[in-house]
């Protein structure tokens, strides 16, 4: 398990972030400002709604301090790259989805060390022997997220043919290693999982359903098109659990803390599939007019 915690988990995440950087261009960042109204709804919603829901759920229902921190780490995750694929499948606003993923990921890289640091101090307090110095914590998160993503972007900018050849196989291999690491962590924590399975499922499901409902109502309130609504709602469900698991397992040293993130992967995906099926056949612009008329 030490090999998983110190080499395979951070290594796979580093290469995933590098491959994400290979998928980005400078034009992607310019696209962020093509529809500011949708961004003004989506970005604050992602930064405020899930963390508040996660904090409340952790306070009220988490069966242990470690799992409470885990739920907060999960709630502060940005949307994952899979959200872009699901948005495209449901005929949502793909440019908005990609822009939200990029913007929230960049903000997340800056704020997650502080979220995690103070969540550990608050929920674990003096009962833990974990030493989490803030500056060292920030550097470890940056080194596994911002640095590889930036390197990938530089390769894409200056060596595009190489980037296009590398990004697919690299992401596939790194994701496969990450899934194997998830499996080992899950097997190691099987006793905790059995003891708290009901709580984990209900809290994770509740977090996703409440976040989805609030996001949907916000997009209706501000009169966004249904294509924009689909993009924002999917971003609230599909998260980047890998980074949060790295923080929990490798930096903080708690495999139990990673269980909410592992549990969220299948639950959020199932909810997202149901959402996609429910809205797959709806006309984006027609639904958008209905949304605007209801304001």
KAKA-V872655 format. One record per pair of residues at least 12 apart in sequence whose ideal C-beta (glycine too) atoms are under 7 Angstrom apart, sorted by the first residue. I is the first residue (numbers start at 0). J is the second residue. D is the distance in whole Angstrom. If there is no record, write none. Layout:
i | j | d
I | J | D
I | J | D
//
This chain:
i | j | d
0 | 183 | 7
0 | 187 | 6
3 | 180 | 5
3 | 183 | 5
3 | 184 | 7
4 | 248 | 5
4 | 249 | 5
5 | 249 | 7
7 | 176 | 6
7 | 180 | 5
8 | 180 | 5
8 | 244 | 7
8 | 245 | 6
8 | 248 | 6
8 | 249 | 6
9 | 143 | 6
9 | 245 | 6
9 | 249 | 5
11 | 173 | 5
11 | 176 | 4
11 | 177 | 4
11 | 180 | 6
12 | 143 | 6
12 | 177 | 7
12 | 241 | 5
12 | 242 | 6
12 | 245 | 5
13 | 143 | 6
13 | 147 | 5
14 | 169 | 6
14 | 173 | 4
15 | 170 | 6
15 | 173 | 5
15 | 174 | 6
15 | 177 | 7
15 | 241 | 6
16 | 143 | 7
16 | 144 | 5
16 | 147 | 4
16 | 148 | 5
17 | 147 | 4
17 | 148 | 7
17 | 150 | 6
17 | 151 | 4
17 | 169 | 7
18 | 151 | 6
18 | 166 | 5
18 | 169 | 5
18 | 170 | 4
18 | 173 | 6
19 | 80 | 6
19 | 148 | 6
19 | 151 | 6
20 | 147 | 6
20 | 148 | 4
20 | 149 | 6
20 | 150 | 6
20 | 151 | 2
20 | 152 | 4
20 | 155 | 7
21 | 151 | 4
21 | 154 | 6
21 | 155 | 5
21 | 162 | 4
21 | 165 | 6
21 | 166 | 4
22 | 166 | 6
23 | 152 | 5
23 | 155 | 6
24 | 155 | 6
25 | 156 | 7
27 | 97 | 6
27 | 101 | 6
28 | 101 | 7
30 | 94 | 5
30 | 97 | 7
30 | 98 | 6
31 | 98 | 4
31 | 101 | 7
31 | 102 | 6
33 | 94 | 6
34 | 95 | 6
37 | 95 | 5
37 | 223 | 6
37 | 227 | 5
38 | 98 | 7
40 | 217 | 6
40 | 218 | 6
40 | 221 | 5
40 | 223 | 6
40 | 231 | 7
41 | 95 | 7
41 | 99 | 5
41 | 231 | 5
41 | 234 | 7
42 | 99 | 7
42 | 102 | 6
42 | 103 | 7
44 | 214 | 6
44 | 217 | 6
44 | 231 | 7
45 | 77 | 7
45 | 78 | 7
45 | 99 | 7
45 | 103 | 5
45 | 234 | 6
45 | 235 | 7
46 | 106 | 7
48 | 210 | 6
48 | 213 | 5
48 | 214 | 7
49 | 74 | 5
49 | 210 | 5
49 | 235 | 7
50 | 74 | 5
50 | 75 | 5
52 | 74 | 6
52 | 206 | 5
52 | 209 | 5
52 | 210 | 6
53 | 70 | 5
53 | 71 | 5
53 | 73 | 6
53 | 74 | 2
53 | 75 | 7
53 | 206 | 6
54 | 71 | 6
56 | 70 | 6
56 | 202 | 5
56 | 205 | 6
56 | 206 | 6
57 | 70 | 4
57 | 71 | 6
60 | 198 | 7
60 | 202 | 5
61 | 202 | 7
62 | 195 | 5
62 | 198 | 5
64 | 122 | 4
64 | 123 | 5
65 | 253 | 5
65 | 255 | 4
65 | 256 | 5
66 | 195 | 7
66 | 255 | 7
66 | 256 | 7
66 | 258 | 7
66 | 259 | 6
67 | 122 | 5
68 | 118 | 5
68 | 119 | 6
68 | 122 | 5
68 | 123 | 7
68 | 256 | 5
69 | 247 | 6
69 | 256 | 4
69 | 257 | 6
69 | 258 | 6
69 | 259 | 4
69 | 260 | 7
70 | 202 | 6
70 | 259 | 5
71 | 114 | 7
71 | 118 | 5
72 | 115 | 6
72 | 243 | 4
72 | 246 | 6
72 | 247 | 6
72 | 260 | 7
73 | 238 | 7
73 | 240 | 7
73 | 243 | 6
73 | 259 | 5
73 | 260 | 5
73 | 263 | 6
74 | 206 | 6
75 | 111 | 6
75 | 114 | 5
76 | 238 | 4
76 | 239 | 5
76 | 240 | 6
76 | 242 | 7
76 | 243 | 5
77 | 100 | 7
77 | 103 | 4
77 | 104 | 5
77 | 107 | 4
77 | 239 | 6
78 | 99 | 6
78 | 100 | 5
78 | 103 | 6
78 | 234 | 4
78 | 237 | 6
78 | 238 | 6
79 | 237 | 5
79 | 238 | 5
79 | 239 | 5
80 | 100 | 7
81 | 237 | 5
82 | 96 | 6
82 | 100 | 6
82 | 233 | 5
82 | 234 | 5
82 | 237 | 4
83 | 96 | 5
83 | 97 | 5
83 | 100 | 6
85 | 233 | 5
85 | 237 | 6
85 | 271 | 6
85 | 275 | 6
86 | 229 | 6
86 | 230 | 5
86 | 233 | 5
88 | 275 | 6
89 | 229 | 5
89 | 275 | 4
89 | 278 | 6
89 | 279 | 6
90 | 226 | 7
90 | 283 | 6
91 | 226 | 5
91 | 229 | 3
91 | 230 | 4
91 | 233 | 7
92 | 226 | 4
92 | 227 | 5
92 | 230 | 4
95 | 227 | 6
95 | 230 | 4
96 | 230 | 4
96 | 233 | 7
96 | 234 | 6
99 | 230 | 7
99 | 234 | 5
100 | 234 | 7
108 | 140 | 7
108 | 141 | 7
108 | 144 | 5
108 | 145 | 5
111 | 140 | 6
112 | 136 | 5
112 | 137 | 4
112 | 140 | 5
115 | 136 | 7
115 | 246 | 5
116 | 131 | 6
116 | 133 | 5
116 | 136 | 5
119 | 131 | 5
119 | 251 | 6
129 | 251 | 6
129 | 252 | 6
131 | 251 | 7
136 | 250 | 6
139 | 250 | 5
140 | 246 | 7
143 | 245 | 6
144 | 242 | 6
177 | 241 | 6
181 | 261 | 6
184 | 248 | 7
184 | 254 | 5
184 | 257 | 6
184 | 261 | 7
185 | 261 | 6
187 | 254 | 6
188 | 254 | 5
188 | 255 | 6
188 | 258 | 6
191 | 255 | 5
191 | 258 | 7
192 | 258 | 6
199 | 258 | 6
199 | 259 | 6
199 | 262 | 5
200 | 262 | 7
203 | 259 | 6
203 | 262 | 5
203 | 263 | 5
203 | 266 | 5
204 | 266 | 6
207 | 236 | 6
207 | 266 | 6
207 | 267 | 6
207 | 270 | 5
210 | 235 | 5
211 | 232 | 6
211 | 235 | 6
211 | 236 | 6
211 | 270 | 7
214 | 231 | 5
214 | 232 | 5
214 | 235 | 5
215 | 228 | 7
215 | 232 | 6
218 | 231 | 6
218 | 290 | 7
219 | 290 | 5
219 | 293 | 6
220 | 294 | 6
222 | 290 | 6
222 | 291 | 4
222 | 294 | 5
223 | 287 | 7
223 | 290 | 7
224 | 283 | 6
224 | 284 | 6
224 | 287 | 3
225 | 281 | 6
225 | 283 | 5
225 | 286 | 3
225 | 287 | 5
225 | 290 | 7
226 | 283 | 4
226 | 287 | 7
228 | 290 | 7
229 | 278 | 6
232 | 274 | 6
233 | 271 | 6
233 | 274 | 7
236 | 267 | 5
236 | 270 | 6
236 | 271 | 5
237 | 267 | 6
237 | 271 | 6
238 | 263 | 6
238 | 267 | 7
240 | 260 | 4
240 | 263 | 6
240 | 264 | 6
243 | 260 | 5
244 | 257 | 4
244 | 260 | 5
//
